[in-house]
Amino acid sequence: MTSIDMPHFKHSYQSLPAIFFAAQNPEQSDNPKCVLYNMELAKELGIQELLPAENAHKLLSGNIVPEGAEPIAQAYAGHQFGYPNMLGDGRALLLGEWETPEGNLVDIVLKGSGKTPFSRGGDGRATLKAILREYLMSEAMHGLGIATSRSLAVVKTGNRVQREQQVEGAILTRIMSSHIRVGTFEFAKGFGSKQDMGALIDYTIKIHYPELSNLKNPALGLLQKVIDVQINLVTQWLRVGFINGVMNTDNTSIGGETFDYGPCAFMSDFHSDQVFSSIDTQGRYAFGNQANIILWNVSVFASTLSDFIDEATIASVLGTMGEHIHSAWLVMMCQKLGILNPLSKDEALIRELLSWMQDIGADYTNTFLYIGGNTQVKNKEIYSDTRFIAWQNIWKDRVSIQSGGFENAQESMKQYNPVYIPRNHLVEHVLEKTVSGDNTDFLSFLEILKNPYMYRENTEKYMESIDGFDEQYQTYCGT
């Protein structure tokens, strides 16, 4: 097999000015082997016959570039921990946009496929463990119903990658609506012309928000849309206890999707200042600060549009963001508590619960399950605490007066509170076993995470954290 024709590829990104990308073929892999192949996703994409599992190791390792693909590395900039940098795809290549059976276009990207013109001295490779983490986390996020990139395959390259020590290299095939990010607009503003920025605005609207094209000021409509999707996304992260870990502007998707799962993690015991990323030493991207950071990131995005939106209008739009995200947070937290019609006084009820959880070290996920009537949670004795009982009585009074009463509130809670999340000790266990050559536990865990809101018998081990594990747990970027 030397090639395969994949006629559904489109290459609309190359319609942008040439400064936005650089043509680049992937580097060869010495001994590629497919570790994971997402057949369900392949069927959704209509790609399973053109790209069967037995050929994935060749086509998704970069050793064979399919006919119809035109690999490019995308240029972008970004604020990393608040400081601006020129970046770009240093270890990822866009093969093209794939047309699904429904007529939608999605990016097919190889991550870890070798050096590009934007590698900045890096090796362009990714470790097997880091790639497995992104596969697991992105598919878990999809199961939770939160906008995310998807993972089609993990292919071991057969090449060793030098990090703290030499480890196995791998390539992830990532699927996403597009890889346009706030950093793409920062690049256009800093390194391109007004015409380049205009082309990027028009292209982004065409790809993501075509309904904006007929507005008097499409750029203003785009700003407002990005605010909406980003506030919704981060609010959903807060709902399930997700900590992105590296909310740089180059990781802020214009389409409102979670992606580039590096030092991310899910929180067990509630702490608003929880950080797992080894490089976030100042807590910039802590759980409780993510709402503030997304407002900051969107403000950076707004500043790139200054040639198309006047300063006063930008200031006016940004001035409403704080209230917008606070309202979204209040509605979301009320949903977690089965409160159907949020009132301003409900915020005090929510904050008292969170304060108690932090003071006593209660599990974020399991506390909401317990309130919702799930008796399978671990450490139920903490819910005998007098402060919690007093809070629970007030909550019961609150939901009892609404339509359907207490029972309906508990039933409503089930759709907002997952039973299962990717708990850190479980993630580490399945990653280590898969790196060692046994993906059985990985696949079993993945099955649980595909339907995280439905309790299943004899699955308590997936609902429990290990005492003391998260206190010393750290995550890494893998670069």
Wavefront OBJ file of the C-alpha trace (Angstrom):
o trace
v 0.000 0.000 0.000
v 1.602 3.271 -1.089
v -1.322 5.672 -1.124
v -5.055 6.006 -0.738
v -7.438 8.501 -2.273
v -9.544 10.454 0.240
v -11.692 12.671 -1.976
v -13.709 14.235 0.832
v -10.819 16.487 1.879
v -11.306 20.234 1.462
v -8.674 22.896 1.990
v -10.533 26.110 2.682
v -7.954 27.286 5.222
v -5.510 27.740 2.354
v -7.858 30.384 0.939
v -6.511 32.679 3.663
v -3.426 34.806 2.949
v -0.219 32.774 2.917
v 1.073 34.214 6.215
v -1.451 32.063 8.103
v 0.118 28.690 7.295
v 3.135 26.819 6.001
v 3.092 23.654 3.909
v 4.804 20.785 5.699
v 4.800 17.004 5.346
v 4.874 14.840 8.469
v 8.092 13.138 9.481
v 8.362 9.390 9.016
v 7.684 7.019 11.905
v 10.090 4.102 12.317
v 7.641 1.397 13.353
v 4.055 2.681 13.590
v 1.452 0.646 15.458
v -2.155 1.624 16.136
v -2.891 1.567 19.871
v -6.440 2.962 19.801
v -8.913 3.487 16.978
v -12.252 5.186 17.585
v -14.529 3.203 15.296
v -17.671 4.994 16.532
v -16.187 8.345 15.550
v -14.905 6.929 12.252
v -18.476 5.931 11.400
v -19.784 9.382 12.357
v -17.240 10.905 9.997
v -18.035 8.435 7.224
v -14.385 7.512 7.123
v -14.422 3.895 8.300
v -14.283 2.320 4.834
v -11.614 4.643 3.447
v -9.626 4.393 6.660
v -10.175 0.960 8.237
v -8.444 0.178 11.521
v -5.886 -2.089 9.856
v -4.564 0.847 7.792
v -4.618 3.454 10.562
v -1.001 2.844 11.554
v 0.149 3.834 8.051
v -2.153 6.734 7.252
v -2.302 8.270 10.727
v 1.405 8.001 11.454
v 2.275 10.350 8.616
v 4.173 7.656 6.741
v 1.620 7.835 3.950
v -0.030 11.149 3.138
v -3.443 10.346 1.648
v -4.116 11.615 -1.846
v -6.280 14.670 -1.387
v -4.534 15.775 1.811
v -2.427 18.944 1.802
v -0.659 19.065 5.181
v -0.030 22.499 6.669
v 1.117 23.935 9.971
v -0.982 26.878 11.118
v 0.553 30.141 12.287
v -0.702 31.805 15.450
v 0.480 33.829 18.411
v -0.821 33.812 21.965
v -0.568 35.005 25.529
v 0.952 32.236 27.648
v 0.475 32.889 31.365
v -0.248 36.505 30.462
v 2.800 37.090 28.255
v 2.620 37.379 24.440
v 4.538 34.987 22.205
v 4.814 34.062 18.540
v 3.829 30.406 18.401
v 2.267 28.304 15.624
v 1.815 24.567 15.198
v 5.133 23.259 16.438
v 4.156 19.593 16.389
v 0.821 19.357 14.593
v -0.283 19.301 10.971
v -3.693 19.903 9.454
v -4.205 17.274 6.739
v -7.337 19.048 5.570
v -10.999 19.540 6.334
v -13.061 16.391 6.038
v -16.615 16.534 4.735
v -18.892 14.382 6.895
v -22.004 12.558 5.609
v -24.063 15.503 6.911
v -22.028 17.939 4.843
v -20.153 19.468 7.780
v -16.431 20.172 7.612
v -14.087 19.088 10.401
v -10.338 19.418 10.716
v -8.233 16.263 10.708
v -4.985 17.017 12.508
v -1.964 14.852 13.311
v -0.462 15.901 16.650
v 3.100 14.763 17.298
v 3.919 14.309 13.610
v 7.322 16.027 13.654
v 8.992 19.387 13.247
v 7.379 22.303 11.433
v 8.564 25.831 10.612
v 7.007 26.838 13.955
v 8.723 24.261 16.188
v 10.994 26.894 17.812
v 13.699 24.360 18.649
v 11.280 21.648 19.761
v 11.369 18.107 18.423
v 7.837 18.198 17.007
v 7.007 14.947 18.724
v 4.632 13.887 21.493
v 4.884 11.196 24.136
v 2.599 8.187 24.126
v 1.340 8.972 27.622
v 0.454 12.576 26.744
v -1.351 11.463 23.590
v -3.298 8.793 25.483
v -4.306 11.443 28.029
v -5.738 13.693 25.328
v -7.644 10.781 23.790
v -9.158 9.830 27.145
v -9.951 13.364 28.280
v -11.454 14.546 25.006
v -13.702 11.509 24.719
v -14.703 11.876 28.383
v -15.599 15.515 27.749
v -17.689 14.435 24.772
v -19.505 11.959 27.010
v -20.217 14.762 29.469
v -21.928 16.689 26.674
v -19.394 19.528 26.666
v -18.079 21.007 23.410
v -14.725 19.444 22.624
v -12.307 18.191 20.036
v -12.511 14.435 19.434
v -9.856 11.745 19.122
v -9.870 9.332 16.201
v -6.695 7.337 16.810
v -3.475 6.918 18.755
v -0.530 5.521 16.805
v 2.797 4.645 18.409
v 5.584 5.865 16.155
v 8.340 3.469 17.136
v 10.539 6.518 17.771
v 11.881 7.422 21.200
v 11.162 10.916 22.486
v 13.497 12.715 24.883
v 11.784 14.336 27.836
v 13.048 13.836 31.418
v 14.058 10.469 29.994
v 13.555 8.678 26.700
v 9.962 7.511 26.260
v 7.760 6.176 23.481
v 6.504 8.628 20.901
v 2.974 8.713 19.491
v 0.669 10.647 17.186
v -2.915 11.640 17.949
v -5.466 12.145 15.193
v -7.579 15.028 16.441
v -10.972 15.953 14.981
v -12.328 19.464 15.522
v -14.630 21.940 13.820
v -11.616 24.198 13.249
v -8.367 25.188 14.938
v -8.976 28.935 14.686
v -8.154 30.392 18.086
v -7.793 33.748 19.788
v -4.088 33.378 19.064
v -4.823 33.247 15.330
v -6.315 36.728 15.595
v -3.378 37.900 17.718
v -1.068 36.703 14.953
v -3.041 38.593 12.303
v -3.015 41.752 14.416
v 0.679 41.577 15.231
v 2.166 40.224 12.020
v -0.392 40.840 9.278
v -2.185 43.721 7.620
v -5.692 45.051 8.075
v -6.589 43.143 4.916
v -5.236 39.929 6.439
v -7.366 40.470 9.520
v -10.407 41.186 7.377
v -9.865 37.946 5.496
v -9.574 36.028 8.785
v -12.771 37.584 10.140
v -14.686 36.729 6.970
v -13.320 33.175 6.896
v -14.085 32.542 10.577
v -17.651 33.737 10.152
v -18.078 31.539 7.077
v -16.780 28.463 8.923
v -18.376 28.932 12.341
v -21.103 31.576 12.299
v -22.451 32.158 8.771
v -25.569 33.778 10.212
v -23.410 36.820 11.060
v -22.384 37.542 7.474
v -25.313 39.846 6.742
v -24.924 41.994 9.844
v -24.029 45.662 9.502
v -20.841 44.947 11.460
v -19.969 41.239 11.245
v -16.838 41.719 13.378
v -18.977 42.992 16.248
v -21.296 40.038 15.835
v -18.281 37.727 15.931
v -17.036 39.281 19.165
v -20.431 38.866 20.800
v -20.673 35.260 19.580
v -17.232 34.347 20.904
v -18.136 35.849 24.271
v -21.288 33.715 24.378
v -19.651 30.416 23.414
v -16.661 30.890 25.700
v -18.763 31.800 28.716
v -20.955 28.780 28.064
v -17.913 26.521 27.705
v -16.171 27.592 30.898
v -19.442 27.441 32.826
v -19.769 23.814 31.749
v -16.205 23.117 32.897
v -17.144 24.477 36.315
v -20.224 22.266 36.354
v -18.169 19.066 36.192
v -15.057 20.127 38.109
v -12.732 20.404 35.108
v -9.491 22.369 35.358
v -7.998 23.188 31.959
v -4.581 23.924 33.426
v -3.281 26.046 30.564
v -5.917 28.582 29.503
v -3.584 30.512 27.247
v -5.146 32.465 24.399
v -3.687 30.030 21.859
v -5.798 27.353 23.558
v -8.986 29.427 23.370
v -11.029 28.156 20.424
v -13.106 30.646 18.450
v -15.636 27.849 17.920
v -16.055 27.380 21.677
v -14.561 23.892 21.949
v -12.257 22.431 24.584
v -9.025 21.225 23.006
v -5.305 20.594 23.471
v -5.686 18.615 26.687
v -2.264 19.094 28.264
v -1.977 19.541 32.039
v -5.729 19.288 32.575
v -7.432 17.332 35.358
v -10.738 16.879 37.144
v -11.110 17.968 40.753
v -12.197 15.493 43.432
v -12.309 17.342 46.777
v -13.597 20.871 46.258
v -11.039 23.659 46.515
v -11.663 26.825 44.543
v -7.902 27.390 44.291
v -7.167 23.845 43.078
v -4.281 23.605 40.601
v -2.738 20.439 39.158
v -0.491 21.826 36.411
v 3.179 21.713 37.371
v 3.871 24.966 35.525
v 0.995 26.982 37.043
v 2.972 27.918 40.133
v 0.991 31.124 40.755
v -2.455 29.561 40.410
v -3.397 31.715 37.422
v -5.521 28.917 35.964
v -6.915 27.541 39.229
v -10.413 26.044 39.191
v -12.057 29.107 40.718
v -10.188 31.578 38.513
v -11.170 30.108 35.148
v -14.142 32.442 34.738
v -11.890 35.472 35.244
v -9.329 34.116 32.801
v -11.817 33.551 30.005
v -12.956 37.155 30.381
v -9.308 38.212 30.084
v -8.787 36.018 27.009
v -11.882 37.379 25.298
v -10.689 40.911 26.067
v -7.479 40.077 24.204
v -9.600 38.845 21.305
v -11.603 42.072 21.331
v -8.415 44.130 21.164
v -7.424 42.405 17.910
v -10.618 43.683 16.267
v -9.914 47.354 16.959
v -9.651 48.221 13.244
v -13.192 46.930 12.732
v -15.007 47.901 15.957
v -14.678 51.314 17.572
v -13.151 51.570 21.032
v -16.333 52.713 22.768
v -18.332 49.787 21.395
v -15.655 47.299 22.459
v -15.617 48.791 25.952
v -19.407 48.599 26.141
v -19.492 44.950 25.055
v -16.701 43.931 27.418
v -18.360 45.799 30.246
v -21.269 43.353 30.292
v -19.161 40.177 30.376
v -18.780 39.967 34.146
v -22.526 40.050 34.702
v -23.023 37.601 31.818
v -20.737 34.927 33.224
v -22.044 35.412 36.747
v -25.607 34.861 35.539
v -24.537 31.779 33.572
v -22.756 30.397 36.647
v -25.808 30.999 38.861
v -28.143 29.226 36.432
v -25.723 26.303 36.108
v -25.281 25.879 39.863
v -29.041 26.032 40.368
v -29.415 23.289 37.764
v -26.962 21.164 39.741
v -29.220 21.657 42.766
v -32.506 21.026 40.967
v -33.629 24.643 41.277
v -35.769 25.315 38.222
v -36.177 29.097 38.379
v -33.103 30.750 39.900
v -33.567 33.701 42.209
v -30.882 36.125 43.348
v -31.180 34.793 46.908
v -30.167 31.327 45.673
v -26.577 32.519 45.374
v -26.201 32.590 49.159
v -27.442 28.989 49.323
v -24.915 27.928 46.679
v -21.998 29.746 48.257
v -22.718 28.276 51.683
v -22.622 24.768 50.212
v -19.328 25.459 48.429
v -17.881 27.008 51.577
v -18.822 23.929 53.609
v -17.397 21.628 50.937
v -14.088 23.469 50.969
v -13.874 23.630 54.765
v -14.544 19.923 55.237
v -12.849 18.647 52.065
v -15.980 17.176 50.479
v -15.873 15.539 47.063
v -17.351 17.957 44.502
v -18.932 15.327 42.254
v -20.157 13.024 45.012
v -21.666 15.789 47.131
v -24.089 16.715 44.373
v -24.824 13.030 43.822
v -25.617 12.623 47.512
v -27.887 15.672 47.519
v -29.600 14.177 44.480
v -30.313 10.915 46.305
v -27.422 8.668 45.202
v -26.514 6.569 48.247
v -23.572 4.770 46.608
v -21.081 7.559 47.261
v -18.049 7.067 49.466
v -17.553 8.802 52.857
v -21.259 9.382 53.465
v -20.511 10.083 57.127
v -19.413 13.638 56.312
v -23.011 14.419 55.378
v -23.961 13.926 59.030
v -22.148 17.172 59.780
v -24.534 19.605 61.476
v -23.619 22.452 59.141
v -24.439 20.353 56.089
v -27.723 19.133 57.595
v -28.746 22.727 58.297
v -27.907 23.658 54.713
v -29.772 20.622 53.361
v -32.937 21.565 55.249
v -32.895 25.044 53.724
v -32.325 23.533 50.274
v -35.230 21.102 50.719
v -37.511 23.969 51.688
v -36.367 25.880 48.605
v -37.041 23.108 46.075
v -40.230 21.885 47.766
v -42.114 25.053 46.836
v -41.406 24.760 43.106
v -43.325 22.726 40.544
v -42.856 19.008 41.155
v -41.371 19.557 44.579
v -38.446 17.749 46.159
v -38.686 14.523 44.131
v -38.754 16.372 40.810
v -35.762 18.450 41.868
v -33.714 15.334 42.591
v -34.718 13.816 39.270
v -33.782 17.013 37.428
v -30.342 17.012 39.054
v -29.365 13.759 37.355
v -28.887 15.369 33.945
v -26.430 17.963 35.293
v -24.390 15.939 37.790
v -22.193 13.162 36.412
v -21.774 9.957 38.364
v -18.373 9.335 36.813
v -15.525 11.694 35.961
v -11.921 10.914 34.933
v -10.558 10.791 38.476
v -6.848 11.405 38.616
v -5.714 8.117 40.140
v -7.777 6.183 37.596
v -6.424 8.243 34.717
v -2.855 7.575 35.813
v -3.545 3.871 36.269
v -5.014 3.323 32.807
v -2.356 5.459 31.130
v 0.499 3.571 32.771
v -1.007 0.187 31.906
v -1.555 1.195 28.291
v 1.988 2.519 27.974
v 3.096 -0.885 29.297
v 1.172 -2.597 26.501
v -2.196 -3.485 28.076
v -5.100 -1.195 27.118
v -7.832 -3.351 28.718
v -8.398 -1.055 31.707
v -8.220 2.011 29.450
v -11.023 0.680 27.263
v -13.144 -0.332 30.274
v -12.755 3.129 31.791
v -13.588 4.734 28.462
v -16.840 2.759 28.283
v -17.842 4.098 31.705
v -17.014 7.660 30.657
v -19.094 7.447 27.481
v -22.286 7.576 29.561
v -21.257 9.336 32.765
v -24.709 10.337 34.007
v -26.088 6.803 34.335
v -25.183 4.818 37.448
v -24.256 1.184 36.869
v -24.081 -1.576 39.466
v -20.676 -2.591 40.816
v -18.896 0.482 39.491
v -18.182 2.166 42.826
v -14.429 2.051 42.173
v -14.962 4.612 39.423
v -16.759 6.934 41.855
v -14.062 7.064 44.523
v -10.924 9.102 44.952
v -7.892 7.864 46.867
v -7.204 9.750 50.091
v -4.143 11.936 49.689
v -3.627 11.240 45.978
v -4.740 14.596 44.607
v -2.737 16.535 47.200
v 0.511 15.415 45.573
v -0.744 14.942 42.006
v 0.745 17.059 39.214
v 0.086 17.200 35.490
v 2.495 18.145 32.717
v 2.374 19.594 29.198
v 4.457 16.803 27.676
v 6.514 19.170 25.498
l 1 2 3 4 5 6 7 8 9 10 11 12 13 14 15 16 17 18 19 20 21 22 23 24 25 26 27 28 29 30 31 32 33 34 35 36 37 38 39 40 41 42 43 44 45 46 47 48 49 50 51 52 53 54 55 56 57 58 59 60 61 62 63 64 65 66 67 68 69 70 71 72 73 74 75 76 77 78 79 80 81 82 83 84 85 86 87 88 89 90 91 92 93 94 95 96 97 98 99 100 101 102 103 104 105 106 107 108 109 110 111 112 113 114 115 116 117 118 119 120 121 122 123 124 125 126 127 128 129 130 131 132 133 134 135 136 137 138 139 140 141 142 143 144 145 146 147 148 149 150 151 152 153 154 155 156 157 158 159 160 161 162 163 164 165 166 167 168 169 170 171 172 173 174 175 176 177 178 179 180 181 182 183 184 185 186 187 188 189 190 191 192 193 194 195 196 197 198 199 200 201 202 203 204 205 206 207 208 209 210 211 212 213 214 215 216 217 218 219 220 221 222 223 224 225 226 227 228 229 230 231 232 233 234 235 236 237 238 239 240 241 242 243 244 245 246 247 248 249 250 251 252 253 254 255 256 257 258 259 260 261 262 263 264 265 266 267 268 269 270 271 272 273 274 275 276 277 278 279 280 281 282 283 284 285 286 287 288 289 290 291 292 293 294 295 296 297 298 299 300 301 302 303 304 305 306 307 308 309 310 311 312 313 314 315 316 317 318 319 320 321 322 323 324 325 326 327 328 329 330 331 332 333 334 335 336 337 338 339 340 341 342 343 344 345 346 347 348 349 350 351 352 353 354 355 356 357 358 359 360 361 362 363 364 365 366 367 368 369 370 371 372 373 374 375 376 377 378 379 380 381 382 383 384 385 386 387 388 389 390 391 392 393 394 395 396 397 398 399 400 401 402 403 404 405 406 407 408 409 410 411 412 413 414 415 416 417 418 419 420 421 422 423 424 425 426 427 428 429 430 431 432 433 434 435 436 437 438 439 440 441 442 443 444 445 446 447 448 449 450 451 452 453 454 455 456 457 458 459 460 461 462 463 464 465 466 467 468 469 470 471 472 473 474 475 476 477 478 479
